[in-house]
Each structure stands twice: as C-alpha cells, then as structure tokens.
Amino acid sequence: TDSSGNVSERYAYTAYGQPTFLNASATVQTSSAAGNRYTYTSREWDATLGLHHFRARWMSGLTGRFLSRYPIGYWDGKALYPCYFGMSEFYPTGLLRVCSTEKQSWTIPGLGVGDDDEGKIGKTPGLGRLGQLLAKIAGIKVSFDARGECEYKQCTESCCFSDYHNRKCKFGGRMTLGVTSKNPGIFFGVQGSISILAGQEAEWGGCPNVDKRKLCVTMTGSIAFKVCTGQSDALHGCIVGKISCNSDYCTKGGTEPGTTGGKCKLSVDASACIGGWWCNEVRLYDGKEFAVW
C-alpha cells in the first residue's frame, strides 16, 4: 500500500511460493514495480535466479525443493531436506540451534533475635537465650532473610564456533531492627527495615556475536517511631512518625550510561485519649514524595 493506505501492488503465490506480481488493478507484471524483494514467508526473492533465499540455503518455488542439503546434516533423522517451517528455534542465520537450560534457587531462612510477638519484627524464632536477653534488657529485636534464583541457558549451533549464553538472576534480602523502651509513664519504640532487590541479565556469544549486560538494584528502607506518655490506657497520648525511601539504579554495561533515582516521604500522626471515652487522631504532617538524589 502507499502512504494513504491505497493498494499499490498485489502478490499471488503457488503452494510452494512461486510469486506472481500484479498491479493495483490485478494486472500481471513481470516484476515488482515497487522494488519489493521480500515476498513468500518474508524471504528475499531473487528475480534473476528465480529463487527464494532462506538464509542458510536457496529454495525453488517452481519445483518445491531446496537446492542444497540442510547445512546441519543428520541432526534429527535421516532426512537431509527437512521442512523449513517445522523447526521451532532458529538463530538469525536461519540455522537450527539446540539449547539447554539450568535453574537454581536458594533461600536463607529467617533468622532473628528477640521476641516476635504480633509479627512486629518478623515471624522468625529468637536465637535462644541471647535473643531473650537482648529483648529483656534493651528491647532489641532483629530479623534477616534472603533469597535468590538464577536461570542459565546455553545454545549450540553446528555451523557456529561460538555458543550463545543467556543468564538471568534475581537476589533479594530484608533486615529489620526494632528497639523499645518501657519505663513508667512513657513508651518509646523505633523500628527500621531495609530491603534490597537486585536483578542481572546478560547474553553473549552466538552468531552473530552479541554482548549485552544489564544490572538493576532497587533498595527500599523505612524508619518508624512511636512515643507514648500516660499512666493508663484511659489517659495517654502518642506521636507516631514514619519516613520511607526507595532508590533504584540500572546499568546496561558498556559505554551506555546508567540510570538512578531516589525518593523519600515523611508522615507524622498524633493521638490522645482522655477518660477512656474521648479519643482523637490527627495527621500532623503528610508530606509528598521528594527526590533526594
């Protein structure tokens, strides 16, 4: 079609792709008036030879035959002229490649010290008496867990001297720290967490040779604090605040520049109760996200 969407040239094919060129009115032409050489199955048509170029070999639409044996040889059975359309995975060269894939994953189970009541720090058991002692004396609670997975793919092409490789990995970890202090008339608590997620993807080798590498890291952290004062549940006040930040960085390797960004947000709430019958909560500050780098 032309730039306006009107038909400018038509094509007709036999069962094995021998082309017939027609103009917009369906009048037969000797060749493509538009100079289009991509015809049957998007393969290049050589009008001088009267053949289709199927990357690794030539095919005749008149005879319905390839003009040469399949370059990969006796790969799957004794047919040296296998159907081009039956293959499932090809290199850009048009040659069959055979691949193997290996997957791995691992997990570092949650470890923690201190109590884990109500899941405040993480649903992980304390490390024996050490955790109980830290929780009792200093009100310290810590938890940590990590996980990762990788997929590695390698492909071999018979007519290529360099194998193709592809590797994708993901890694993630999270650590939480909490400190509380319960004195007569006042309660103070701080809890912080940080999580990191990293992903790597790389591919290299093959025909034609490629070398692409990408690494992305995302880090998220938050700190929350709570301060309460009062002699009983019927008469007390609290201030609760939280600041959360996230940062990400990606690099494509080579000479291409990486991208980075980071944002934070702060919020502060206050609450008070008198006599057990009047309670009120007020948001003192609800800041919008702001860039930090």
N, C-alpha and C positions, 0 to 999 in steps of 0.2 A: 504494500500500500504506500501511497505518498503521504506527505506531511498532513494532509487533510483527511486521511483515512479512506481515500478512494482506492479501489483496486487498480493497480498499475501492471501487474503481471500475475499469471497463473501457472501452476505446475501440476502435471499428472505423472503417475508412476505405474510401472508394471509391478507384478508381485515381488520381483527382486530388485526394484529400484531404478530401472532404466527410465530416465526422465524425458518428458515432452514439455517444451516451453511454449506458452501461449500468452498472447497479449490480453489486455483487459476485456476485449470482446471475444475471447476464446479462439482467436485465430492462431494457428500453429506458426511458431517461429523456429529458426534454425538454432538459435542460442538465446541466452538470457540478455535481453536488451538493457537490463539494469546492472549487468555485470556481476550477478549474484552467483558465487561458486559453492555456497553451502546449500545442499539440497537434501537428498534422501537420508533420513536419520541424522540430519545436520552434519553430514560428512562432505568433504570437499570433492566437487565434480571437476574432472579434467576433461574439457571438451575435446582437446586434441587427441588424447588417448581413448576417450570414451569409457573411462573407468572412475570408480569411487576410491578415494584414498582413506582407508580405515586405519590410519596411524601406523600400525605395525605391518600392514600389507595392503594390496590392491584387490578390489572386487569388481567383477563384471556383472552389470545388471542384465545384460543380454543372455548370458549363459547361466546366471545364478550361481557363480562359482568364485571363490577366491583364487588368485593366480599363483599363490605360493602356499607352502605349508605353514602351519601355525608356528611362530618362532620358538615357543616354549617347549615344543617337542611332545614326547609321550608323557603328558602330565597326568591326565585322567582318562585312562582307557587307551585303546589303540587307534582312535580316530584322530588323524593328523589335520583334519579340516573341520574343527568344531564350530558350531554356530556362534557367531559374534554376540548375538542377542541373549545367549544363555548364561553368560558369565555375570557374576554378582559384584565383583570388586575389581577395579582397574586403576592403574597408575594413569597419569595424564598421557603417557606414551601409548596407551591402549593395550598394554600387556598385563596379563593376569598376575596378581600378587597374592601370596599366601601369608596370613598373619596369625600370630599367637598373642594371647592376652593373659596377663597375670595380675591378680588383685591381692592387695594386702591391707589389713586394717588392724589397729591396736587401740587399747584403752588403758589408761592409768586410772584405776578405781579411785573413787573419792577418798581422800584422807583428811582427817580433821582432829583438832584438839579442842576440848571444851564441850559443854552441853550442846545438844542440837534440838532442844525443845522448840516446838512450833515451827521448825524449819527455819529459824532465824539466820543461821549461818549456812546451812546446807544439811541435807539429810544423810549425814555421814557419822559413823560412830567415833567417839573420842578415843584417843590413844592411851587407854589405861589410866593409871594414877596420875601421869603427867598432865593429861587433859583436865582431870578433875581438880588437880591442884591449881592450875592456871585459872580455871573458871571460878574457883572459890576465892582465891586471893586477889587476883587482878581483874577478874571478869573478862578474860581474853578468850576468844573463840576464833579458830582459823579452819578453813577448809580449802582443798585444792583438788582439781580433777583435770584430765586432759584426754584427748582422743585424736586419732588421725587415720587417714586412709589414702592409699595410692593405687593407681592403675597404670600398668606399663604395657605398651603394645609395640610389637616388633614385626615388620613385614619384609619379606624377601621376594625379589623379582629375579627371574632366571637370567634376564639379559641386562642386569644392572649390577655394578660392582659395589654399590653402597646400599646397605639395608636402611629401611625407613624406621624411625623410632618416634614414639609419642608417649609422654609421661604426664599424668595429671595427679596432683597430690593436694590434700587438704589437711590442715592441722588446726586444732582448737584447744584452748585451755582457759580455765577460770579459777581465780583465787578470791576468797572472801575473808575479811578480817573484821572482827567486832570487839569492842571494848565497852563494858558497862560498869557503872559505879552506883551502888545503892547505899546512900547514907541517910540517916534520919532527916526527914523533911525535904530531901532532894534526890532526884534521879537524873543520871546523866548517861547517855549512851551514844556511841558513834559506830557506824558500820560502813565499811567501804568494800567495793568489789571492782575487779578488773578482769576483762576477758579479751582474749586475742584470737583472731581467726586469720589464718594465712592460707593462701592458695597459690600453687605453682603449676604452670602448664608449659611444656616445652616439646618441640618437634624438630627433628634434624635428620639429615641423610635423605635417601631416596633418589629418584630420577624424575624430574630434575632435582638437584640438591636443594634442600630447604634448611633454614636455621632460624627458628622463631622461638623466643622465650618470653614468658610473662610471669610476673610475680606481684601479687596483691596482698596487702596486710591491712586488716581492719582491727582497731583497738577501741574498746568501749569501757568506760570507767564511771563510777558514781561514788559519792560520799554522802551519807545521810546522818543527821544528828538529831537528838531529841533531849530536851531538858525540861524536867517537870519539878514543880515545887508544891508543897501542901502536906498537911498532916494526915489526910484521909482521902478516900475516893470522893467524898461528898464536898470537899473543898480543895481544889487544886487547879493549877494552870500549867500549860505546856507550850513550848515552842518547838516546832519541827521544821527542819530545813533539808533540802537536797540539791546537790549540784551534780549534773551528769554531763559527760563529754564523750565525743566519739571522733575518731581520726581514721583516715584511710590513706593508703599510699599504693600506687600501682606503677610498675615499670615494665616496658616491653623489651628491654635489653637493647644491645647495640648502641646506636647513636641517637635513638629516639628518646626524647625527654620523658621523665616520669610525671605523674600527676599526684597531687597531695591536697588534703583539706582537713580541717578540724573545726568542730563546733561544740559549744557548751550552753547549758541552760541552768538557771538557778530558780528555785521556788522556796518560799518560807510561809508556813502556816502557824497560827496560834489558836489555842483553845482554852476555855476556862469553864469550871463548874462550881456552883455555889449551892449548898444545901441539898445537893442531890436531885434538885428539881429544875434548876436552870443551867443549861449548858449552851455554849455558843462556840462556833468555829469561824475564824476569819483568815482569809488568804492575804497575808501582808505583802507578798511580792510574788509575782508570776511572770518572770522575765521571758522574753523571746530568745530564740537561739541566736547566738552571736559567734562570729568567726574568731578564732584565736590564732590561726596561722594559715 
